[in-house]
Amino acid sequence: MIYKWWHRFVRRRTKPIPVDQAILWKRRLSIAYGLVAWNAFGLVIYSAYKGKADWADYYGLKTEEEKSIPPGQAWANTLGIKNAKVYRISGFKKVDEYDIVDGEHKSVKLEAINENEELTKS
C-alpha cells in the first residue's frame, strides 16, 4: 500500500533516466552500502572484544539489581513469562538448570540432575 503511494510520488516528481545510468548508480550505491555494513560489523566485533558487549552496563544504565538477574530470567520478565524452566548450555554440555516460578528464580541442584541423567543412561 505504501509502496504504490511512494512509487507514484517519485514518478510524478522525477524524470526518467537511462537504464545504463540507473545500473551504474545502483552498483555504486550497493558498493557504498557494503562498505558501511562491513565497517558497522567491524565496530560491533571491536566493541565486544573491548568489553563493551553489554553496552547498557558499560555506560552505567543498568542498576546492580538488573546486573544480578540471570539473562534467562531477564528475558522471561521481558516476555511476561511467569513460569519457565531455563537450561544454560555451553558447547554440548548442560552447565546449569533452574526454574522460574511466579517470576522468581528457584535453584535446582545440578549434581542431582547429573545423577538422574546417569541413572537414565544406565
C-alpha positions in Angstrom: 0.0 0.0 0.0 2.7 2.5 0.9 4.9 1.2 -1.9 2.3 2.2 -4.5 1.9 5.6 -3.0 5.7 6.1 -2.8 6.1 4.8 -6.4 3.5 7.3 -7.7 5.0 10.1 -5.6 8.5 9.5 -7.0 7.3 9.0 -10.6 5.5 12.4 -10.6 8.4 14.4 -9.3 11.3 12.9 -11.1 12.2 12.4 -14.8 13.2 9.0 -16.1 16.9 8.3 -16.5 18.6 5.9 -19.0 18.8 2.3 -17.9 22.7 2.2 -18.1 22.9 5.2 -15.8 20.5 3.6 -13.4 22.5 0.4 -13.3 25.7 2.4 -12.7 24.2 4.3 -9.7 22.6 1.1 -8.4 26.1 -0.5 -8.4 27.7 2.5 -6.8 25.1 2.6 -4.0 25.4 -1.1 -3.4 29.2 -0.8 -3.0 28.7 2.1 -0.6 26.1 0.1 1.4 28.5 -2.9 1.5 31.4 -0.8 2.9 29.1 0.8 5.5 27.8 -2.6 6.6 31.3 -4.1 6.8 32.5 -1.2 8.9 29.5 -1.5 11.2 30.1 -5.2 11.6 33.8 -4.5 12.5 32.7 -1.9 15.0 30.4 -4.4 16.8 33.2 -7.0 16.9 35.7 -4.5 18.2 33.3 -3.3 20.9 32.6 -6.8 22.0 36.4 -7.5 22.1 37.0 -4.4 24.2 34.3 -5.4 26.8 31.5 -3.1 25.6 29.2 -6.0 24.5 26.7 -5.2 27.3 26.5 -1.5 26.3 23.9 -0.7 29.0 26.3 -1.9 31.7 29.3 -0.2 30.1 27.5 3.2 30.0 26.1 2.8 33.5 22.4 2.4 32.5 21.9 -0.8 34.4 21.4 -1.0 38.2 23.0 -3.5 40.4 19.8 -5.4 40.6 19.5 -5.7 36.9 23.1 -6.9 36.6 22.5 -9.7 39.2 19.5 -11.2 37.3 20.5 -14.1 35.0 19.8 -13.5 31.3 17.2 -16.2 31.1 15.2 -14.7 33.9 15.6 -11.2 32.4 14.1 -12.4 29.1 11.3 -14.2 30.9 10.4 -11.0 32.7 10.6 -9.1 29.4 8.4 -11.5 27.6 6.0 -11.7 30.6 6.6 -15.5 31.3 5.8 -16.3 34.9 6.7 -20.0 35.0 9.7 -21.3 33.0 12.4 -23.9 33.0 15.8 -22.5 32.0 18.7 -24.5 30.7 22.2 -23.0 30.3 24.3 -24.8 27.7 27.9 -24.3 26.9 29.1 -26.2 23.9 27.5 -29.6 24.1 27.2 -29.7 27.8 24.4 -28.6 30.1 26.0 -26.1 32.6 23.1 -25.1 34.7 19.3 -25.6 35.0 16.8 -23.6 37.1 13.1 -22.9 37.3 11.4 -19.6 37.3 8.2 -19.8 39.4 6.0 -16.7 39.6 8.8 -14.6 38.3 11.3 -15.7 41.0 14.5 -17.7 40.4 14.3 -21.2 42.0 17.6 -23.1 42.0 17.9 -26.7 41.0 20.9 -28.7 42.2 23.0 -29.5 39.1 24.5 -32.5 40.9 21.1 -34.1 41.4 20.3 -33.5 37.7 23.6 -35.1 36.6 22.9 -38.1 38.9 19.4 -38.5 37.4 20.9 -38.4 33.8 23.5 -41.0 34.7 20.7 -43.3 36.1 18.6 -42.9 33.0 21.6 -43.7 30.7 22.3 -46.9 32.5 
